[in-house]
Amino acid sequence: MPHFTLSRPVRITRAHKISAALVATASGAAALAFTAAPSNAETTAAHAPSAVKPVSANGLPLTAKDRADDGKKDQQLASSVAAGLKVTAVEKQGHTAKQAANRSVERKVIAAPKAAPKAAPKAAPKRYANNLDGWIRESLDIMKAKGIPGSYEGLHRNIIRESSGNPNAVNDWDINAINGVPSKGLLQVIQPTFDTYHVSGTPKKLTDPIANITAAANYAAHRYGSIDNVNSAY
């Protein structure tokens, strides 16, 4: 029987595999480049971009008039924007100036010294009627200020009894008249009594209505406690 020796199987290593892959990749790339390359100049010219012509809003080519109108519109728009910016700047400048003026006024108001308080106006002097009622009321105000007791009723009652309200009445028949010092005035006061009990601030005249009433009330207060307690000659 013949003897055959089988060849040892070839072992493909990792290096062999990588080399084969690189060869296949290179061959494919070359073929692709050859296919994509243009065949002649006509192909190149066909693919060259044509010049782009401007068109209007309706898709038609722009005329010279359209371009002129667009230029005017652009100028108007630019002028409008510039005017708006100018107005805004002026308004901002005016607002800034106004704020500065307001702050200046506020500082002046704050720095202004306080005005001195005005003195209270003096009360107008009280007026009294020039009659029995007015004389009694004026006398009562003076008596109150001097601390002399007495009421309107007490004064009026004694005045009517002594003189009937006549400030110039004179008694020329009683003992005082006989002694040379007659009683005079609304409350019939003699001169020595008047001089002793005269109330300061009133006239030094025996027959003056106010002086006569206040002096008699002052005398009655010292002797009877008040003119209100006098009901007869005193």
C-alpha positions as CSV (number, residue, x, y, z in Angstrom):
1,M,0.0,0.0,0.0
2,P,1.4,3.4,-0.9
3,H,2.2,5.7,1.9
4,F,0.9,9.3,1.6
5,T,2.0,12.1,3.9
6,L,-0.7,14.7,4.5
7,S,0.5,18.3,4.5
8,R,0.2,20.1,7.8
9,P,-2.8,22.5,7.9
10,V,-1.8,26.2,7.6
11,R,-2.6,28.2,10.7
12,I,-4.0,31.7,10.0
13,T,-2.8,34.1,12.6
14,R,-4.3,37.4,13.8
15,A,-1.7,39.3,11.8
16,H,-2.8,37.6,8.6
17,K,-6.4,38.6,9.3
18,I,-5.6,42.2,9.8
19,S,-3.5,42.4,6.6
20,A,-6.4,40.9,4.5
21,A,-8.9,43.4,5.9
22,L,-6.6,46.3,5.1
23,V,-6.2,45.1,1.5
24,A,-10.0,44.7,1.0
25,T,-10.7,48.2,2.5
26,A,-8.2,49.9,0.2
27,S,-9.6,48.1,-2.9
28,G,-13.1,49.2,-2.1
29,A,-12.1,52.9,-1.5
30,A,-10.3,53.0,-4.8
31,A,-13.3,51.6,-6.7
32,L,-15.6,54.2,-5.0
33,A,-13.4,57.1,-5.8
34,F,-13.2,56.0,-9.4
35,T,-17.0,55.8,-9.7
36,A,-17.6,59.2,-8.0
37,A,-15.1,61.1,-10.1
38,P,-16.6,63.2,-13.0
39,S,-16.0,61.8,-16.4
40,N,-15.5,65.0,-18.3
41,A,-15.6,68.8,-18.2
42,E,-19.3,68.9,-19.0
43,T,-20.2,67.2,-15.8
44,T,-18.1,69.8,-13.9
45,A,-19.9,72.6,-15.7
46,A,-23.3,71.1,-15.0
47,H,-22.7,71.0,-11.3
48,A,-21.4,74.7,-11.1
49,P,-23.9,76.9,-9.2
50,S,-25.6,79.5,-11.3
51,A,-25.7,83.2,-10.3
52,V,-28.6,84.1,-7.9
53,K,-30.8,87.0,-9.0
54,P,-32.7,89.1,-6.4
55,V,-36.4,88.8,-6.5
56,S,-39.3,90.9,-5.1
57,A,-41.9,89.8,-2.6
58,N,-44.1,88.3,-5.4
59,G,-41.2,86.1,-6.7
60,L,-40.5,88.3,-9.8
61,P,-37.0,89.7,-10.5
62,L,-36.4,93.1,-8.9
63,T,-36.5,96.1,-11.3
64,A,-34.5,99.3,-10.9
65,K,-37.6,101.0,-9.5
66,D,-38.1,98.2,-6.9
67,R,-34.5,98.6,-5.8
68,A,-34.8,102.4,-5.6
69,D,-38.0,102.0,-3.5
70,D,-36.3,99.5,-1.2
71,G,-33.5,102.0,-0.8
72,K,-35.9,104.8,0.2
73,K,-37.7,102.4,2.7
74,D,-34.3,101.5,4.2
75,Q,-33.4,105.2,4.6
76,Q,-36.8,106.0,6.1
77,L,-36.5,103.1,8.5
78,A,-33.0,104.2,9.5
79,S,-34.2,107.8,10.0
80,S,-37.2,106.6,12.1
81,V,-34.9,104.5,14.3
82,A,-32.5,107.4,14.7
83,A,-35.3,109.8,15.6
84,G,-36.7,107.3,18.1
85,L,-33.3,107.0,19.7
86,K,-32.9,110.8,19.8
87,V,-36.3,111.3,21.4
88,T,-35.6,108.5,23.9
89,A,-32.2,110.2,24.8
90,V,-33.9,113.6,25.2
91,E,-36.6,112.1,27.4
92,K,-34.1,110.3,29.5
93,Q,-32.0,113.4,29.8
94,G,-35.1,115.4,30.9
95,H,-36.1,112.8,33.4
96,T,-32.6,112.8,34.9
97,A,-32.6,116.6,35.1
98,K,-36.1,116.5,36.7
99,Q,-34.9,114.0,39.3
100,A,-31.9,116.1,40.1
101,A,-34.1,119.2,40.5
102,N,-36.5,117.3,42.8
103,R,-33.6,116.1,44.9
104,S,-32.3,119.7,45.1
105,V,-35.7,120.9,46.2
106,E,-35.9,118.2,48.8
107,R,-32.5,119.1,50.2
108,K,-33.6,122.7,50.4
109,V,-36.8,121.8,52.2
110,I,-34.9,119.6,54.6
111,A,-32.2,122.3,55.2
112,A,-34.7,125.1,55.6
113,P,-34.8,126.3,59.3
114,K,-38.1,125.9,61.1
115,A,-40.1,129.0,61.3
116,A,-40.5,130.4,64.8
117,P,-43.9,129.7,66.3
118,K,-46.2,132.6,65.9
119,A,-47.3,134.3,69.1
120,A,-50.9,133.8,70.0
121,P,-52.9,136.8,69.0
122,K,-53.9,138.9,72.0
123,A,-57.5,138.7,72.9
124,A,-59.5,141.8,72.1
125,P,-60.5,143.8,75.2
126,K,-63.9,142.9,76.5
127,R,-66.5,145.6,75.9
128,Y,-69.3,146.5,78.2
129,A,-72.4,148.5,77.7
130,N,-72.4,152.0,79.2
131,N,-75.5,151.3,81.4
132,L,-76.3,149.7,84.7
133,D,-76.0,146.1,83.4
134,G,-72.6,146.9,81.8
135,W,-71.3,148.6,84.9
136,I,-72.2,145.7,87.1
137,R,-70.7,143.1,84.7
138,E,-67.4,145.0,84.4
139,S,-67.3,145.4,88.2
140,L,-67.8,141.7,88.7
141,D,-64.9,140.9,86.4
142,I,-62.6,143.2,88.3
143,M,-63.9,141.8,91.6
144,K,-63.2,138.3,90.4
145,A,-59.6,139.2,89.4
146,K,-59.0,140.8,92.8
147,G,-60.7,138.0,94.8
148,I,-63.6,140.2,96.1
149,P,-66.8,138.1,96.6
150,G,-70.2,139.2,95.2
151,S,-72.8,138.3,92.7
152,Y,-74.8,140.1,90.0
153,E,-78.0,139.8,92.0
154,G,-76.4,141.1,95.2
155,L,-74.9,144.2,93.5
156,H,-78.1,144.9,91.5
157,R,-80.4,144.6,94.5
158,N,-78.4,147.0,96.7
159,I,-77.8,149.5,93.9
160,I,-81.6,149.8,93.2
161,R,-82.3,150.3,96.9
162,E,-79.5,152.9,97.5
163,S,-79.7,155.0,94.3
164,S,-82.2,153.6,91.8
165,G,-79.3,153.1,89.4
166,N,-78.3,156.7,89.3
167,P,-74.4,157.0,89.4
168,N,-74.7,160.8,90.4
169,A,-77.1,160.3,93.3
170,V,-76.2,162.2,96.5
171,N,-77.7,161.9,100.0
172,D,-77.9,165.3,101.5
173,W,-80.0,164.6,104.6
174,D,-78.6,161.7,106.7
175,I,-76.0,162.0,109.4
176,N,-73.1,161.8,106.9
177,A,-74.5,164.7,105.1
178,I,-74.9,166.6,108.3
179,N,-71.2,165.9,109.1
180,G,-70.2,167.1,105.7
181,V,-69.4,163.8,104.0
182,P,-72.5,162.9,102.1
183,S,-73.0,159.5,100.6
184,K,-72.6,159.5,96.8
185,G,-72.9,157.2,93.7
186,L,-74.6,153.9,92.9
187,L,-74.0,152.3,96.3
188,Q,-73.9,155.6,98.3
189,V,-70.4,155.5,99.6
190,I,-68.8,158.3,101.6
191,Q,-65.4,159.7,100.6
192,P,-63.4,158.3,103.5
193,T,-64.7,154.8,102.9
194,F,-64.0,155.1,99.2
195,D,-60.4,156.2,99.8
196,T,-59.8,153.3,102.2
197,Y,-61.4,150.5,100.0
198,H,-60.6,151.8,96.6
199,V,-59.7,149.0,94.2
200,S,-56.6,149.6,92.1
201,G,-57.2,149.7,88.4
202,T,-60.3,151.7,88.7
203,P,-60.7,155.5,88.5
204,K,-60.1,157.5,91.8
205,K,-63.4,159.2,91.4
206,L,-66.2,158.6,93.9
207,T,-69.1,158.9,91.5
208,D,-67.4,156.7,88.7
209,P,-69.8,153.7,88.4
210,I,-67.1,151.0,88.3
211,A,-65.0,152.6,91.0
212,N,-68.0,153.1,93.3
213,I,-69.3,149.6,92.9
214,T,-66.0,147.8,93.5
215,A,-65.1,150.0,96.5
216,A,-68.5,149.4,98.1
217,A,-68.2,145.6,97.4
218,N,-64.7,145.6,98.9
219,Y,-65.9,147.4,102.0
220,A,-68.9,145.0,102.4
221,A,-66.7,142.0,102.0
222,H,-64.5,143.2,104.9
223,R,-67.5,144.0,107.2
224,Y,-70.2,141.6,106.1
225,G,-68.4,138.9,104.2
226,S,-70.0,139.8,100.9
227,I,-72.2,142.5,99.3
228,D,-74.7,139.6,98.9
229,N,-75.2,139.7,102.7
230,V,-76.3,143.3,102.7
231,N,-80.0,143.9,102.7
232,S,-80.4,147.4,104.2
233,A,-78.3,150.5,105.0
234,Y,-74.8,149.6,105.7
